[in-house]
Amino acid sequence: MTAFGHILNVEDARRAARRRLPFGLFEYIDRGTEDEVAIAGNRAGLDAIKLAPSVLIDITQRSPEAEIFGIVQPSPLIIAPTAVAGLVWHDGEIALATAAAQAGIPFCVSTQSITPIERIADESGARLWFQLYVWKSRERTLALIDRAAKAGAEALVLTVDTAVGPVREYNIRNGFGIPLKPSLRAGIDLVLHPRWTLDVMLRAILASGVPTYAHYPDEFRTKLGRTALSTEVDLAPDVTWDDVRLLRRRWKGKLILKGILTVEDARTALDHGVDGIVVSNHGARNLDCAPGPTDVLPAIVAAVGDKIEILADSGVRRGADIARFIALGAKGVMIGRATLYGVAIGGAPGASRVLDLLHQQLSATMGMLGARRLSDIRLA
Ligand SMILES: Cc1cc2nc3c(=O)[nH]c(=O)nc-3n(C[C@H](O)[C@H](O)[C@H](O)COP(=O)(O)O)c2cc1C
């Protein structure tokens, strides 16, 4: 048995992460928004998709290999950008990127990463994408993407579904937020989770101060955990298609819009020369009345699927969920929480365990479906 032989599925990893992480941090990762209607909707939407099994097919040579933006990879997965992944494990972003490199898939670094992209690139050797939240200062935003390009990011992923800060009441109740603020509740949480407190928080404090966003310009950061000392790096509330034009002119690599949920926006993205879109409701974390990606993916694929690369995410917990998104026409699938649970319980090996499980489950699903390649997976 491997070190994580007792973790047999994503839910096992989730339960183990729940025990290990402070409650406020676990809920920040795990939960949705408002009444959490969308989180249940994502699950129900995926469960409702049935796939067609073809029998009596030799599936000995089956493979979930995928080609995304012209690059062949062993599976259709990409690790999604997740803010503060570096809080769930010491240097958590490097651990996630290391697991991605081992699986031969890209790791998407968040603007709100705790570890700077340069260190992630140096220490993981992973193929990197860079996720962008546009700051009020467009000049600083362009400087940030230049920095990502210099660090070797292949793709820029502009997140377009977070125009305002999401309503997450549990974070307020738990006293969880960035900057991290001391409170009685947070203090009790730390005492109750000593392994995390010592292995993650204390190590980070000793190395470089209270963890904070690494991509803010140096002059705007302090070691005291304050996110920013200037509104220049506040998230811009006025991001429009003009910004897509601006980024398209500046960014030489692949440009992807993440968080598209309508056919009209997918067409407009195409008109602006983007290379791909992620059909996503942000893991049901932002707009509680948003459709699930499964509701809108078929129409978006029919409209623009032959012209741009279409990826999907939100709600993947098993290999069958990946197969479902592929059957609806996605070329690739992003994984958010599942690998975060994995890294939370054991760094890179924990994240690798989750990626391996998803790979094995996808392979088993393909075998049952008589699908030798991803393109053989069909809706029932
Ligand atoms: C803790 C956490 C932080 C996230 N931070 C970001 C982020 O900084 N930028 C972004 O575009 N998406 C972010 N997301 C959304 C993910 O990229 C992805 O769309 C979502 O997690 C997919 O759903 P899943 O978690 O069900 O796989 C975050 C998700 C989680 C769980």
The ligand as an SDF file (V2000), in Angstrom:
LIG
                    3D

 31 33  0  0  0  0  0  0  0  0999 V2000
  -10.2770   27.5510   -2.5520 C   0  0  0  0  0  0  0  0  0  0  0  0
  -10.5300   27.9570   -3.9700 C   0  0  0  0  0  0  0  0  0  0  0  0
   -9.9340   29.0930   -4.4740 C   0  0  0  0  0  0  0  0  0  0  0  0
  -10.1500   29.4740   -5.8080 C   0  0  0  0  0  0  0  0  0  0  0  0
   -9.4850   30.5710   -6.3040 N   0  0  0  0  0  0  0  0  0  0  0  0
   -9.6290   30.8900   -7.6160 C   0  0  0  0  0  0  0  0  0  0  0  0
   -8.8450   31.9290   -8.1870 C   0  0  0  0  0  0  0  0  0  0  0  0
   -8.0200   32.5520   -7.5260 O   0  0  0  0  0  0  0  0  0  0  0  0
   -9.0450   32.2240   -9.4940 N   0  0  0  0  0  0  0  0  0  0  0  0
   -9.9540   31.5420  -10.2670 C   0  0  0  0  0  0  0  0  0  0  0  0
  -10.0990   31.8290  -11.4550 O   0  0  0  0  0  0  0  0  0  0  0  0
  -10.6770   30.5260   -9.7520 N   0  0  0  0  0  0  0  0  0  0  0  0
  -10.5360   30.1720   -8.4570 C   0  0  0  0  0  0  0  0  0  0  0  0
  -11.2450   29.1250   -7.9480 N   0  0  0  0  0  0  0  0  0  0  0  0
  -12.1420   28.3530   -8.8180 C   0  0  0  0  0  0  0  0  0  0  0  0
  -11.3880   27.1960   -9.4780 C   0  0  0  0  0  0  0  0  0  0  0  0
  -10.4320   27.6540  -10.3950 O   0  0  0  0  0  0  0  0  0  0  0  0
  -12.3460   26.2620  -10.2490 C   0  0  0  0  0  0  0  0  0  0  0  0
  -13.0900   27.0020  -11.1920 O   0  0  0  0  0  0  0  0  0  0  0  0
  -13.3080   25.5100   -9.3280 C   0  0  0  0  0  0  0  0  0  0  0  0
  -12.6860   25.1790   -8.1130 O   0  0  0  0  0  0  0  0  0  0  0  0
  -13.7910   24.2470  -10.0300 C   0  0  0  0  0  0  0  0  0  0  0  0
  -14.7030   23.5520   -9.2610 O   0  0  0  0  0  0  0  0  0  0  0  0
  -14.3160   22.2890   -8.3320 P   0  0  0  0  0  0  0  0  0  0  0  0
  -13.6330   22.8720   -7.1230 O   0  0  0  0  0  0  0  0  0  0  0  0
  -15.6340   21.7170   -8.0080 O   0  0  0  0  0  0  0  0  0  0  0  0
  -13.4130   21.3990   -9.1520 O   0  0  0  0  0  0  0  0  0  0  0  0
  -11.0330   28.7260   -6.6240 C   0  0  0  0  0  0  0  0  0  0  0  0
  -11.6290   27.5650   -6.1080 C   0  0  0  0  0  0  0  0  0  0  0  0
  -11.3910   27.1680   -4.8030 C   0  0  0  0  0  0  0  0  0  0  0  0
  -12.0270   25.9110   -4.3030 C   0  0  0  0  0  0  0  0  0  0  0  0
  1  2  1  0
  2  3  1  0
  2 30  2  0
  3  4  2  0
  4  5  1  0
  4 28  1  0
  5  6  2  0
  6  7  1  0
  6 13  1  0
  7  8  2  0
  7  9  1  0
  9 10  1  0
 10 11  2  0
 10 12  1  0
 12 13  2  0
 13 14  1  0
 14 15  1  0
 14 28  1  0
 15 16  1  0
 16 17  1  0
 16 18  1  0
 18 19  1  0
 18 20  1  0
 20 21  1  0
 20 22  1  0
 22 23  1  0
 23 24  1  0
 24 25  2  0
 24 26  1  0
 24 27  1  0
 28 29  2  0
 29 30  1  0
 30 31  1  0
M  END
$$$$
